Amino acid sequence: MEEATVADRVYVVGVGAEGYSGLSPRAREILDAAEAIFGVERLLETIPTGRAARISGNPGVAKALSLIESTAGEGGVAVIASGDPGFFGIGKLMVRRFGRGRVEIIPHVSSVQLAFAAVGESWEDASFLSVHGRSIGGLVEAVERAPKVAIFTDGINSPSAVAKRLLAAGVRGRRAFLCEEMGGPKERVRQMKLAELAGMECSPLSVLILLPDPESATAGVSGVQSPRSEWPLGIPDEEFQQRRPRRGLITKLEVRLAALGKMGLTSRSVVWDVGAGSGAVSIEAAGIAREGQVYAVERDEEGIEIIRANLATFGCRNVVVVPGSAPEALEGLPAPDAVFVGGSGGKLSAILDLVGRRLRPNGRVVVNAATLETVGAALAHLREMGFAVESTLIQVSRGKGLGEGLTHFEALDPVFIVAGRRS
């Protein structure tokens, strides 16, 4: 890795609430020698006036990065940020923009370290979330999985807003520690219940620590009340409620796993499950896309109620039931990373046309088909739209006891899987 010259180097300096006086000798040396210092106004005000040009980051990150790029060649440039710039901070962005060999990060004690110290709690086993300038989506699922969690908040996604969101989702059995403006003259640490926090005005510069409440009857391993907050991939068919007497309207376990593999899901995927049936694919997809969102689209009223019952059984909070027929019901949904078509109601071409317009780059669409005609139509349509296409025939036989220790195999209906990937 090629090292940059001192004049061409970009320094990212972490600053605490006490400002310049709390910096290490190395951090002070960098700021004293810098030709330009970038940062938000409240941090720049803590740095003594010197020969360095001071440029506020308030106009926006993109403009600030361009200014840093144009200024860096003229001498050392320093960017100041709160706490540890490498922990939910600007350090990652700076390295990605300018390269590891050009960026040097000088961290300060982070507010989360100060918060855990003030609470008297270790933090090596904690989970960390940030809703500071970020989406609050996925918050409930992440909290449910973490017995000990610290959340960075802001003025919009405030500690109060976080508490309201958790309470509305049924999260109980947590002690909340509100740690405001850590390290500064207005530092304050308070312990309370989530219900008390929900109506409270708080500093936007807060760290919210959640721990299991030993006095709560609902506090389990994760400190929350949830039917099933986690489940293994490959849920047996009989664990899902299904439509009676037509119990075949579920994507069977073996086929379900093959289809999920073709969908290429990640933890943050946005998924459309079209013709969701009993919701089996939606629930399995939600277990993978824990920080994403799954939309279960179903037109049958009985099916909709069964999907909702299955979601309640598995404690799925990142699945949204969308009543209606595709493609019309898909119009207002967020652009997907993956689409599963388990049922099309005779509108496969129209559904694929809409998917072709809305699917994100490198997104995937998977069509399950029971007939050769549907396979041919799906293959032709996806190829016409320029997708990379593959097809698979799944033939599964399950062992069944005959008595007296004997077993024979019963074949399930064969299923074709057509998978397309947008390049």
ZADREN-113398 format. One record per residue: residue in three letters; x, y, z of N, C-alpha, C in turn. Coordinates in pm, whole numbers, padded with zeros to 5 digits, always signed. Layout:
N
ALAXYZXYZXYZ
...
***
This chain:
423
MET+00084-00119+00000+00000+00000+00000+00088+00124+00000
GLU+00072+00208-00097+00156+00325-00113+00118+00433-00013
GLU+00218+00486+00059+00193+00589+00158+00188+00726+00092
ALA+00096+00810+00138+00085+00946+00087+00188+01035+00156
THR+00226+01144+00092+00314+01242+00155+00236+01315+00264
VAL+00310+01380+00356+00245+01452+00465+00152+01559+00410
ALA+00195+01630+00305+00115+01739+00249-00013+01687+00185
ASP-00007+01563+00136-00122+01507+00065-00212+01425+00157
ARG-00173+01410+00281-00245+01323+00374-00370+01392+00428
VAL-00472+01311+00457-00595+01361+00519-00604+01299+00658
TYR-00615+01383+00760-00624+01337+00898-00769+01347+00946
VAL-00814+01244+01014-00948+01244+01072-00930+01235+01224
VAL-00964+01343+01293-00934+01356+01435-01063+01351+01516
GLY-01069+01257+01610-01184+01249+01700-01172+01352+01810
VAL-01284+01420+01839-01287+01526+01939-01398+01495+02040
GLY-01368+01514+02169-01468+01494+02272-01543+01622+02303
ALA-01636+01614+02399-01717+01731+02434-01633+01844+02493
GLU-01517+01809+02552-01431+01912+02612-01346+01985+02508
GLY-01348+01936+02384-01279+02005+02275-01128+01986+02276
TYR-01058+02091+02236-00912+02088+02217-00839+02045+02342
SER-00887+02088+02460-00816+02059+02585-00810+01910+02616
GLY-00901+01832+02562-00903+01690+02590-00832+01604+02488
LEU-00767+01666+02389-00702+01590+02283-00565+01540+02325
SER-00521+01434+02261-00388+01379+02283-00284+01472+02219
PRO-00158+01461+02261-00054+01543+02197-00048+01525+02046
ARG-00066+01403+01998-00062+01377+01854-00175+01449+01782
ALA-00296+01445+01839-00409+01513+01778-00388+01664+01775
ARG-00336+01720+01884-00310+01865+01887-00204+01904+01783
GLU-00102+01822+01772+00005+01850+01675-00052+01857+01533
ILE-00141+01766+01500-00201+01763+01366-00285+01888+01342
LEU-00369+01923+01439-00455+02041+01421-00374+02171+01417
ASP-00267+02176+01496-00183+02297+01497-00113+02317+01363
ALA-00080+02206+01294-00004+02216+01169-00093+02215+01046
ALA-00221+02191+01062-00310+02175+00946-00327+02307+00870
GLU-00334+02295+00738-00363+02411+00654-00513+02440+00652
ALA-00595+02337+00672-00740+02354+00672-00801+02251+00766
ILE-00905+02293+00837-00977+02205+00928-01124+02204+00888
PHE-01177+02085+00865-01317+02070+00827-01394+02012+00945
GLY-01517+02055+00962-01600+01999+01068-01730+02075+01083
VAL-01818+02025+01168-01942+02096+01195-01912+02210+01292
GLU-01999+02310+01293-01972+02433+01368-01946+02409+01516
ARG-02026+02320+01579-02012+02301+01724-01876+02243+01761
LEU-01814+02166+01669-01680+02115+01695-01572+02216+01660
LEU-01590+02289+01550-01492+02390+01511-01478+02497+01619
GLU-01587+02527+01690-01582+02629+01794-01495+02590+01911
THR-01465+02461+01925-01382+02415+02037-01233+02420+02006
ILE-01198+02445+01879-01058+02446+01837-01006+02590+01839
PRO-00892+02619+01907-00840+02756+01914-00811+02813+01775
THR-00827+02942+01763-00800+03010+01637-00651+03001+01605
GLY-00621+02961+01485-00483+02952+01440-00475+02990+01294
ARG-00369+02944+01226-00351+02980+01086-00435+02894+00993
ALA-00492+02785+01044-00567+02694+00958-00698+02757+00913
ALA-00732+02736+00788-00864+02775+00738-00969+02684+00800
ARG-01084+02739+00835-01190+02662+00898-01307+02653+00803
ILE-01345+02533+00773-01452+02511+00674-01557+02423+00736
SER-01676+02476+00748-01786+02402+00809-01835+02292+00717
GLY-01868+02177+00777-01925+02066+00700-02075+02079+00681
ASN-02135+02189+00726-02280+02204+00718-02337+02204+00577
PRO-02264+02254+00473-02323+02253+00338-02356+02113+00287
GLY-02302+02011+00348-02331+01875+00303-02205+01794+00284
VAL-02218+01664+00299-02101+01576+00292-02037+01577+00154
ALA-02119+01572+00048-02064+01565-00087-01979+01687-00118
LYS-02030+01806-00083-01953+01929-00108-01827+01933-00023
ALA-01840+01888+00102-01723+01887+00191-01614+01796+00137
LEU-01652+01679+00086-01553+01586+00030-01481+01647-00089
SER-01555+01717-00173-01493+01783-00288-01396+01892-00243
LEU-01433+01966-00140-01344+02071-00087-01218+02010-00026
ILE-01236+01899+00046-01121+01830+00105-01027+01783-00004
GLU-01083+01725-00110-01002+01676-00222-00920+01788-00285
SER-00983+01903-00307-00913+02014-00373-00813+02081-00280
THR-00834+02071-00150-00747+02139-00054-00630+02052-00010
ALA-00649+01920-00014-00550+01828+00043-00412+01844-00018
GLY-00403+01873-00148-00273+01885-00212-00196+02008-00171
GLU-00263+02103-00104-00198+02229-00066-00132+02221+00071
GLY-00154+02112+00144-00098+02096+00277-00183+02000+00356
GLY-00144+01973+00480-00219+01880+00562-00361+01927+00587
VAL-00455+01837+00572-00597+01867+00594-00646+01780+00708
ALA-00720+01840+00801-00777+01767+00914-00929+01776+00911
VAL-00991+01665+00936-01136+01659+00951-01163+01621+01095
ILE-01242+01702+01165-01272+01670+01305-01412+01611+01315
ALA-01425+01513+01401-01553+01444+01419-01568+01405+01565
SER-01690+01379+01608-01716+01346+01747-01664+01207+01782
GLY-01600+01196+01897-01561+01066+01951-01465+00989+01862
ASP-01499+00865+01836-01416+00778+01753-01472+00780+01611
PRO-01401+00843+01515-01452+00853+01378-01468+00717+01309
GLY-01406+00613+01363-01419+00481+01304-01534+00400+01360
PHE-01612+00457+01450-01724+00387+01514-01852+00462+01483
PHE-01925+00414+01379-02044+00482+01329-02013+00628+01294
GLY-01892+00653+01247-01851+00789+01216-01806+00804+01073
ILE-01737+00917+01047-01700+00953+00911-01574+00882+00864
GLY-01506+00812+00954-01380+00746+00917-01395+00652+00799
LYS-01499+00570+00798-01522+00474+00691-01539+00544+00558
LEU-01616+00652+00558-01640+00728+00435-01511+00790+00383
MET-01427+00842+00472-01303+00906+00430-01205+00805+00370
VAL-01195+00688+00431-01107+00585+00376-01156+00538+00241
ARG-01287+00522+00228-01343+00478+00100-01318+00583-00009
ARG-01323+00710+00027-01305+00816-00073-01158+00839-00108
PHE-01070+00839-00006-00932+00879-00030-00831+00764-00023
GLY-00871+00648+00027-00780+00533+00032-00711+00520+00167
ARG-00679+00396+00206-00618+00370+00337-00481+00434+00352
GLY-00404+00437+00243-00270+00491+00253-00265+00642+00268
ARG-00378+00708+00243-00380+00854+00247-00447+00909+00373
VAL-00524+00826+00440-00602+00872+00556-00542+00817+00685
GLU-00527+00906+00783-00487+00864+00917-00596+00905+01015
ILE-00643+00808+01095-00751+00833+01190-00693+00836+01331
ILE-00722+00943+01404-00680+00957+01544-00805+00956+01629
PRO-00838+00844+01691-00965+00833+01763-00962+00900+01899
HIS-01079+00938+01945-01100+00986+02081-01186+00883+02153
VAL-01204+00897+02281-01297+00810+02353-01437+00835+02299
SER-01508+00728+02264-01642+00745+02209-01745+00765+02318
SER-01858+00823+02280-01965+00847+02377-02020+00717+02431
VAL-02015+00609+02353-02067+00482+02402-01976+00424+02511
GLN-01845+00446+02501-01755+00403+02608-01785+00479+02737
LEU-01803+00609+02723-01836+00690+02840-01969+00649+02900
ALA-02065+00616+02813-02199+00578+02861-02194+00449+02941
PHE-02126+00346+02888-02119+00219+02960-02041+00234+03090
ALA-01937+00317+03089-01862+00341+03212-01950+00408+03317
ALA-02032+00503+03274-02119+00575+03367-02226+00483+03425
VAL-02272+00388+03344-02374+00294+03389-02313+00184+03475
GLY-02182+00163+03462-02116+00057+03536-02138-00079+03475
GLU-02138-00084+03342-02167-00207+03269-02057-00232+03167
SER-02014-00358+03156-01916-00392+03053-01982-00383+02916
TRP-01902-00367+02811-01962-00349+02678-01900-00436+02570
GLU-01813-00531+02609-01753-00616+02506-01856-00711+02445
ASP-01966-00737+02516-02068-00828+02466-02194-00755+02421
ALA-02184-00624+02402-02300-00545+02362-02315-00541+02210
SER-02437-00513+02165-02463-00485+02024-02484-00335+02010
PHE-02446-00282+01893-02451-00138+01873-02534-00105+01750
LEU-02623-00008+01766-02709+00037+01658-02700+00189+01649
SER-02724+00241+01531-02730+00385+01514-02851+00422+01431
VAL-02933+00513+01487-03042+00573+01411-03014+00722+01395
HIS-02889+00761+01418-02845+00899+01404-02826+00929+01255
GLY-02919+01002+01196-02913+01031+01053-02935+00910+00967
ARG-02995+00806+01023-03017+00681+00951-03162+00638+00966
SER-03200+00537+00889-03335+00483+00898-03354+00410+01030
ILE-03476+00421+01084-03510+00350+01207-03564+00211+01176
GLY-03578+00180+01047-03624+00048+01006-03529-00061+01051
GLY-03584-00173+01095-03503-00283+01145-03464-00270+01291
LEU-03503-00158+01355-03465-00135+01494-03521-00244+01586
VAL-03650-00272+01572-03715-00368+01663-03650-00505+01653
GLU-03627-00552+01529-03568-00684+01509-03428-00690+01571
ALA-03351-00583+01553-03214-00582+01607-03215-00582+01759
VAL-03306-00507+01821-03315-00503+01967-03360-00638+02022
GLU-03453-00702+01953-03502-00831+02000-03392-00937+02005
ARG-03293-00924+01918-03186-01024+01913-03074-00994+02012
ALA-03077-00878+02078-02962-00834+02157-03000-00818+02304
PRO-02947-00900+02395-02974-00879+02538-02922-00745+02589
LYS-02812-00699+02532-02749-00573+02573-02722-00491+02449
VAL-02780-00370+02442-02769-00293+02319-02752-00144+02350
ALA-02670-00077+02269-02654+00068+02277-02698+00130+02146
ILE-02777+00236+02153-02836+00297+02035-02796+00444+02030
PHE-02734+00487+01920-02703+00627+01897-02827+00695+01839
THR-02868+00806+01896-02990+00873+01854-02961+01012+01797
ASP-03066+01076+01744-03053+01214+01699-03183+01289+01732
GLY-03200+01409+01676-03316+01490+01709-03446+01435+01656
ILE-03441+01362+01545-03563+01304+01487-03586+01165+01545
ASN-03488+01077+01531-03495+00944+01592-03440+00955+01734
SER-03516+01025+01818-03474+01055+01955-03492+00933+02045
PRO-03434+00936+02166-03460+00826+02259-03609+00804+02284
SER-03685+00911+02290-03830+00900+02308-03895+00829+02190
ALA-03854+00867+02067-03910+00803+01947-03872+00656+01942
VAL-03750+00623+01983-03707+00483+01987-03793+00404+02085
ALA-03815+00460+02204-03896+00392+02306-04038+00369+02256
LYS-04097+00468+02191-04233+00453+02138-04239+00342+02033
ARG-04137+00338+01948-04132+00235+01844-04124+00095+01905
LEU-04042+00080+02006-04025-00051+02070-04151-00093+02144
LEU-04213+00000+02214-04334-00032+02288-04448-00069+02194
ALA-04459+00004+02082-04565-00026+01985-04549-00165+01926
ALA-04424-00213+01919-04397-00347+01863-04407-00456+01969
GLY-04438-00418+02093-04456-00518+02197-04331-00552+02276
VAL-04224-00475+02260-04101-00503+02335-04121-00463+02481
ARG-04093-00555+02570-04107-00530+02713-03984-00588+02785
GLY-03981-00568+02916-03877-00631+02996-03739-00571+02975
ARG-03730-00440+02954-03600-00374+02937-03583-00259+03036
ARG-03464-00247+03089-03424-00126+03162-03357-00032+03062
ALA-03394+00093+03069-03337+00193+02978-03246+00287+03057
PHE-03126+00309+03002-03035+00407+03059-03015+00517+02955
LEU-03063+00635+02985-03052+00748+02894-02925+00826+02928
CYS-02829+00826+02837-02699+00890+02859-02687+01008+02763
GLU-02700+01129+02816-02705+01250+02734-02574+01329+02741
GLU-02529+01374+02624-02414+01464+02610-02295+01417+02694
MET-02254+01294+02669-02149+01232+02749-02016+01305+02733
GLY-01951+01329+02845-01821+01395+02846-01826+01545+02852
GLY-01945+01603+02837-01960+01749+02837-02013+01802+02968
PRO-02022+01935+02980-02071+01995+03105-02217+01964+03134
LYS-02295+01926+03031-02437+01894+03050-02462+01743+03055
GLU-02357+01667+03081-02373+01521+03087-02476+01482+03193
ARG-02561+01388+03155-02663+01339+03248-02696+01195+03215
VAL-02703+01109+03317-02734+00967+03301-02852+00934+03391
ARG-02959+00878+03331-03079+00845+03407-03127+00705+03371
GLN-03178+00633+03472-03235+00501+03451-03386+00511+03459
MET-03456+00437+03367-03602+00444+03364-03658+00326+03286
LYS-03789+00313+03289-03858+00215+03206-03886+00274+03069
LEU-03905+00187+02969-03933+00236+02834-04056+00324+02831
ALA-04159+00290+02910-04282+00368+02911-04257+00510+02962
GLU-04166+00525+03057-04132+00659+03108-04055+00738+03004
LEU-03964+00669+02934-03882+00735+02833-03965+00783+02715
ALA-04074+00714+02684-04154+00743+02565-04211+00885+02566
GLY-04234+00944+02681-04290+01078+02685-04193+01185+02728
MET-04064+01157+02717-03963+01246+02772-03890+01326+02664
GLU-03857+01450+02692-03772+01530+02603-03627+01501+02637
CYS-03546+01475+02534-03407+01433+02555-03315+01514+02465
SER-03188+01517+02503-03087+01576+02416-03072+01491+02290
PRO-03059+01554+02172-03037+01475+02051-02903+01403+02052
LEU-02808+01449+02133-02676+01385+02142-02679+01285+02258
SER-02747+01175+02237-02767+01077+02344-02726+00938+02299
VAL-02689+00858+02397-02672+00714+02379-02775+00647+02468
LEU-02855+00559+02409-02957+00486+02485-02909+00342+02503
ILE-02892+00301+02628-02850+00164+02659-02971+00087+02711
LEU-02994-00031+02653-03104-00117+02695-03047-00247+02751
LEU-03091-00283+02872-03048-00406+02938-03171-00484+02983
PRO-03159-00616+02999-03273-00693+03052-03310-00644+03191
ASP-03441-00641+03219-03491-00599+03349-03520-00723+03433
PRO-03439-00751+03535-03459-00874+03614-03590-00874+03690
GLU-03654-00759+03708-03780-00752+03783-03901-00776+03694
SER-03878-00785+03562-03990-00800+03470-04020-00947+03446
ALA-04147-00982+03450-04188-01121+03425-04174-01159+03280
THR-04165-01058+03191-04156-01086+03047-04013-01088+02999
ALA-03916-01066+03087-03777-01061+03043-03723-01202+03030
GLY-03700-01246+02907-03641-01376+02881-03494-01361+02850
VAL-03442-01450+02768-03301-01445+02730-03268-01313+02666
SER-03356-01263+02578-03330-01137+02509-03397-01020+02576
GLY-03470-01044+02687-03532-00934+02756-03657-00884+02688
VAL-03714-00956+02596-03832-00910+02525-03935-01022+02521
GLN-04057-00982+02495-04165-01078+02483-04196-01097+02336
SER-04171-01217+02285-04192-01242+02144-04220-01391+02126
PRO-04314-01428+02040-04344-01569+02021-04221-01650+01979
ARG-04158-01608+01870-04035-01673+01823-03953-01565+01754
SER-03854-01511+01824-03777-01402+01766-03674-01452+01666
GLU-03641-01582+01670-03548-01641+01574-03596-01781+01539
TRP-03562-01827+01420-03598-01962+01380-03495-02008+01277
PRO-03470-02138+01271-03370-02188+01175-03427-02188+01034
LEU-03338-02179+00938-03379-02187+00798-03428-02328+00769
GLY-03542-02337+00703-03598-02468+00671-03705-02510+00771
ILE-03811-02431+00779-03919-02459+00875-04007-02572+00819
PRO-04034-02675+00899-04122-02783+00850-04258-02731+00807
ASP-04314-02790+00702-04441-02745+00647-04552-02743+00751
GLU-04552-02842+00840-04663-02855+00935-04663-02745+01041
GLU-04555-02666+01052-04553-02558+01149-04627-02434+01100
PHE-04662-02433+00974-04740-02321+00918-04888-02356+00915
GLN-04971-02259+00949-05114-02274+00920-05132-02271+00769
GLN-05223-02353+00719-05246-02360+00575-05396-02359+00547
ARG-05431-02328+00423-05572-02323+00386-05630-02464+00382
ARG-05746-02480+00441-05815-02609+00441-05935-02600+00349
PRO-05970-02711+00278-05900-02839+00281-05783-02844+00184
ARG-05751-02730+00120-05648-02730+00014-05511-02708+00077
ARG-05461-02805+00151-05336-02789+00224-05214-02791+00132
GLY-05235-02805+00003-05122-02805-00089-05075-02666-00124
LEU-05149-02562-00082-05114-02426-00121-05004-02370-00030
ILE-04891-02434-00032-04773-02388+00040-04652-02435-00040
THR-04551-02350-00049-04427-02391-00115-04355-02488-00022
LYS-04344-02613-00066-04289-02718+00020-04145-02687+00061
LEU-04106-02739+00176-03978-02708+00238-03861-02719+00141
GLU-03849-02832+00072-03733-02854-00014-03732-02754-00131
VAL-03849-02728-00186-03861-02631-00296-03837-02489-00245
ARG-03887-02462-00127-03871-02330-00066-03723-02296-00049
LEU-03645-02390+00001-03503-02366+00022-03429-02344-00110
ALA-03467-02421-00212-03404-02401-00343-03436-02264-00399
ALA-03563-02222-00386-03602-02090-00437-03532-01977-00362
LEU-03522-01991-00229-03453-01889-00150-03307-01878-00190
GLY-03245-01992-00220-03106-01989-00266-03091-01913-00396
LYS-03188-01926-00486-03183-01856-00614-03206-01706-00598
MET-03268-01664-00487-03302-01523-00468-03183-01439-00424
GLY-03078-01502-00373-02956-01428-00337-02978-01322-00230
LEU-03050-01356-00124-03085-01257-00022-02967-01223+00068
THR-02968-01099+00118-02873-01054+00219-02952-01006+00340
SER-02881-00963+00442-02948-00921+00565-03033-00796+00545
ARG-03009-00719+00437-03082-00593+00416-03168-00594+00289
SER-03196-00709+00237-03273-00718+00112-03416-00669+00130
VAL-03468-00607+00025-03612-00577+00013-03670-00683-00080
VAL-03772-00754-00032-03825-00871-00102-03973-00854-00130
TRP-04016-00891-00252-04158-00905-00284-04188-01054-00294
ASP-04289-01099-00220-04340-01236-00231-04478-01226-00294
VAL-04487-01255-00423-04610-01235-00500-04689-01366-00503
GLY-04813-01358-00457-04891-01480-00441-04840-01556-00321
ALA-04843-01490-00203-04771-01540-00085-04833-01664-00024
GLY-04956-01698-00060-05016-01823-00012-05031-01826+00139
SER-04951-01909+00205-04954-01920+00351-04846-01835+00417
GLY-04763-01771+00337-04657-01685+00391-04529-01757+00425
ALA-04515-01883+00383-04395-01959+00419-04268-01898+00362
VAL-04272-01861+00233-04153-01801+00171-04123-01665+00235
SER-04227-01586+00262-04207-01456+00325-04137-01470+00460
ILE-04182-01567+00539-04126-01584+00674-03982-01634+00668
GLU-03954-01727+00577-03815-01774+00562-03725-01660+00511
ALA-03777-01581+00416-03699-01468+00364-03675-01364+00473
ALA-03775-01342+00559-03760-01245+00668-03653-01288+00767
GLY-03636-01419+00783-03531-01468+00872-03392-01441+00819
ILE-03379-01429+00687-03249-01396+00626-03232-01245+00621
ALA-03334-01175+00572-03329-01029+00556-03373-00961+00685
ARG-03301-00987+00793-03339-00936+00925-03345-00784+00931
GLU-03259-00717+00857-03257-00571+00858-03325-00513+00734
GLY-03387-00599+00655-03456-00555+00535-03606-00555+00554
GLN-03679-00575+00446-03825-00573+00452-03880-00669+00349
VAL-03983-00743+00389-04049-00838+00301-04194-00796+00284
TYR-04242-00798+00160-04381-00761+00130-04452-00885+00078
ALA-04550-00935+00157-04626-01054+00120-04754-01012+00051
VAL-04761-01033-00080-04874-00988-00161-04968-01106-00185
GLU-05093-01091-00144-05190-01200-00156-05330-01141-00179
ARG-05407-01202-00270-05540-01152-00302-05652-01226-00230
ASP-05626-01350-00187-05729-01432-00125-05747-01391+00022
GLU-05871-01361+00062-05896-01312+00197-05860-01416+00303
GLU-05893-01541+00277-05856-01646+00372-05704-01658+00383
GLY-05638-01650+00268-05492-01656+00268-05430-01542+00346
ILE-05487-01423+00333-05434-01306+00406-05440-01329+00557
GLU-05553-01382+00605-05566-01408+00748-05468-01516+00794
ILE-05447-01616+00711-05352-01722+00747-05210-01668+00750
ILE-05174-01583+00654-05041-01522+00655-05021-01444+00785
ARG-05120-01365+00824-05107-01285+00946-05094-01375+01069
ALA-05167-01485+01071-05155-01578+01184-05016-01639+01189
ASN-04960-01676+01074-04825-01732+01070-04720-01629+01110
LEU-04740-01504+01070-04647-01399+01110-04647-01381+01261
ALA-04765-01390+01322-04775-01378+01468-04706-01495+01537
THR-04720-01614+01481-04657-01732+01539-04506-01718+01543
PHE-04449-01665+01435-04303-01656+01426-04248-01520+01468
GLY-04336-01431+01515-04289-01301+01563-04224-01218+01456
CYS-04269-01230+01330-04211-01155+01218-04254-01009+01223
ARG-04159-00920+01234-04190-00778+01237-04142-00706+01111
ASN-04072-00777+01026-04023-00713+00903-04094-00769+00780
VAL-04218-00816+00799-04302-00858+00687-04428-00773+00686
VAL-04458-00714+00570-04579-00634+00553-04674-00711+00462
VAL-04797-00734+00508-04897-00800+00426-04962-00697+00334
VAL-04961-00728+00204-05018-00637+00104-05138-00707+00039
PRO-05260-00675+00082-05378-00737+00019-05397-00683-00122
GLY-05431-00770-00216-05457-00726-00352-05393-00815-00455
SER-05428-00788-00580-05378-00867-00693-05260-00798-00757
ALA-05162-00879-00796-05049-00827-00873-05090-00824-01022
PRO-05040-00727-01099-04933-00634-01063-04979-00506-00994
GLU-05112-00480-00988-05160-00352-00934-05113-00330-00791
ALA-05115-00436-00709-05077-00421-00568-04929-00393-00548
LEU-04849-00411-00652-04704-00389-00641-04662-00245-00667
GLU-04750-00166-00725-04712-00034-00775-04650+00056-00670
GLY-04704+00058-00551-04655+00152-00450-04548+00099-00359
LEU-04499-00022-00383-04399-00082-00294-04259-00030-00325
PRO-04169-00029-00226-04029+00009-00252-03965-00086-00352
ALA-03868-00035-00428-03799-00117-00528-03735-00238-00461
PRO-03753-00356-00518-03703-00478-00454-03563-00517-00498
ASP-03497-00593-00411-03371-00660-00446-03400-00801-00499
ALA-03513-00858-00457-03549-00993-00499-03701-01004-00504
VAL-03750-01079-00602-03894-01101-00618-03917-01251-00633
PHE-04010-01303-00553-04052-01442-00567-04195-01444-00617
VAL-04221-01514-00726-04356-01526-00780-04402-01669-00758
GLY-04485-01687-00656-04538-01820-00628-04672-01843-00692
GLY-04741-01731-00725-04869-01738-00793-04891-01608-00866
SER-04941-01617-00989-04954-01496-01073-05098-01465-01110
GLY-05191-01555-01083-05330-01532-01119-05350-01509-01267
GLY-05267-01571-01349-05279-01557-01494-05221-01427-01548
LYS-05148-01351-01465-05094-01221-01507-04942-01220-01502
LEU-04880-01333-01534-04735-01344-01521-04662-01240-01606
SER-04703-01222-01730-04634-01127-01818-04640-00985-01763
ALA-04756-00944-01715-04771-00810-01659-04687-00793-01532
ILE-04682-00898-01450-04602-00892-01329-04454-00880-01363
LEU-04407-00960-01458-04266-00953-01497-04231-00820-01561
ASP-04325-00762-01636-04300-00629-01694-04275-00527-01583
LEU-04359-00529-01479-04341-00435-01369-04212-00463-01293
VAL-04184-00590-01270-04058-00626-01202-03939-00577-01284
GLY-03947-00589-01415-03839-00542-01501-03814-00393-01486
ARG-03919-00317-01458-03902-00172-01440-03853-00137-01301
ARG-03889-00215-01199-03865-00175-01061-03747-00245-00993
LEU-03708-00361-01044-03603-00438-00978-03471-00361-00975
ARG-03404-00364-00862-03277-00293-00846-03166-00362-00926
PRO-03058-00289-00956-02945-00349-01027-02895-00474-00955
ASN-02864-00578-01033-02820-00707-00980-02929-00779-00900
GLY-03054-00728-00910-03165-00793-00841-03203-00923-00910
ARG-03281-01005-00840-03317-01136-00891-03468-01157-00881
VAL-03521-01230-00977-03660-01270-00976-03666-01421-00991
VAL-03748-01486-00908-03762-01631-00909-03910-01664-00928
VAL-03938-01747-01029-04074-01788-01059-04086-01937-01036
ASN-04178-01978-00949-04209-02119-00932-04323-02156-01025
ALA-04309-02264-01099-04409-02302-01198-04438-02450-01189
ALA-04566-02486-01214-04605-02626-01213-04626-02681-01353
THR-04628-02593-01456-04656-02639-01593-04544-02595-01687
LEU-04528-02670-01794-04428-02636-01896-04462-02503-01963
GLU-04591-02476-01980-04632-02351-02045-04586-02230-01965
THR-04602-02238-01832-04558-02127-01748-04406-02112-01752
VAL-04336-02224-01753-04189-02220-01762-04147-02151-01891
GLY-04207-02192-02003-04171-02133-02131-04198-01984-02135
ALA-04314-01943-02080-04348-01801-02080-04252-01721-01995
ALA-04216-01774-01878-04125-01702-01789-03986-01690-01850
LEU-03934-01801-01907-03802-01797-01969-03798-01697-02083
ALA-03898-01700-02170-03899-01612-02286-03908-01466-02244
HIS-03992-01438-02146-04013-01299-02106-03888-01241-02039
LEU-03826-01319-01951-03707-01270-01882-03591-01251-01979
ARG-03575-01341-02076-03469-01325-02176-03494-01203-02262
GLU-03619-01179-02295-03653-01062-02376-03618-00933-02303
MET-03627-00935-02170-03594-00816-02092-03444-00805-02063
GLY-03366-00900-02112-03221-00893-02095-03168-00953-01967
PHE-03248-01034-01899-03203-01098-01776-03117-01221-01808
ALA-03021-01248-01720-02951-01376-01725-03042-01479-01660
VAL-03073-01587-01731-03180-01678-01690-03127-01820-01673
GLU-03182-01890-01573-03155-02033-01557-03283-02101-01509
SER-03295-02229-01536-03415-02303-01496-03375-02434-01429
THR-03456-02475-01333-03428-02595-01255-03558-02673-01235
LEU-03550-02804-01243-03664-02890-01211-03637-02958-01078
ILE-03728-02936-00980-03714-02996-00848-03811-03112-00836
GLN-03757-03230-00816-03838-03350-00795-03801-03410-00661
VAL-03894-03410-00568-03867-03451-00430-03956-03568-00393
SER-03896-03667-00327-03972-03778-00269-03938-03785-00121
ARG-04042-03798-00040-04023-03803+00104-04049-03944+00156
GLY-03964-03986+00249-03981-04117+00308-04106-04125+00396
LYS-04176-04235+00388-04297-04255+00468-04297-04397+00522
GLY-04322-04409+00653-04321-04540+00715-04439-04625+00673
LEU-04413-04753+00652-04518-04849+00615-04555-04940+00731
GLY-04489-04923+00844-04508-05015+00955-04405-05126+00950
GLU-04385-05192+01064-04290-05302+01075-04149-05260+01033
GLY-04116-05130+01057-03982-05081+01028-03952-05058+00882
LEU-04054-05061+00796-04033-05043+00653-04064-04898+00612
THR-03994-04854+00508-04011-04717+00457-04022-04720+00306
HIS-04114-04642+00254-04116-04620+00109-04120-04470+00084
PHE-04106-04430-00041-04099-04287-00074-04222-04246-00154
GLU-04277-04129-00112-04388-04071-00184-04339-03946-00255
ALA-04368-03937-00383-04321-03824-00463-04414-03703-00448
LEU-04354-03585-00428-04430-03460-00433-04442-03417-00578
ASP-04536-03329-00606-04549-03278-00742-04420-03209-00785
PRO-04371-03234-00905-04249-03165-00951-04275-03016-00967
VAL-04174-02936-00941-04184-02790-00951-04067-02738-01032
PHE-04096-02648-01126-03993-02581-01204-03960-02448-01137
ILE-03832-02417-01129-03788-02287-01078-03716-02213-01189
VAL-03770-02100-01228-03707-02013-01328-03650-01893-01255
ALA-03522-01871-01268-03455-01762-01197-03390-01668-01297
GLY-03412-01539-01277-03351-01438-01362-03276-01336-01281
ARG-03163-01291-01333-03082-01190-01263-03059-01071-01353
ARG-03090-00952-01302-03064-00830-01376-02918-00795-01367
SER-02853-00775-01479-02709-00743-01478-02691-00594-01462
***
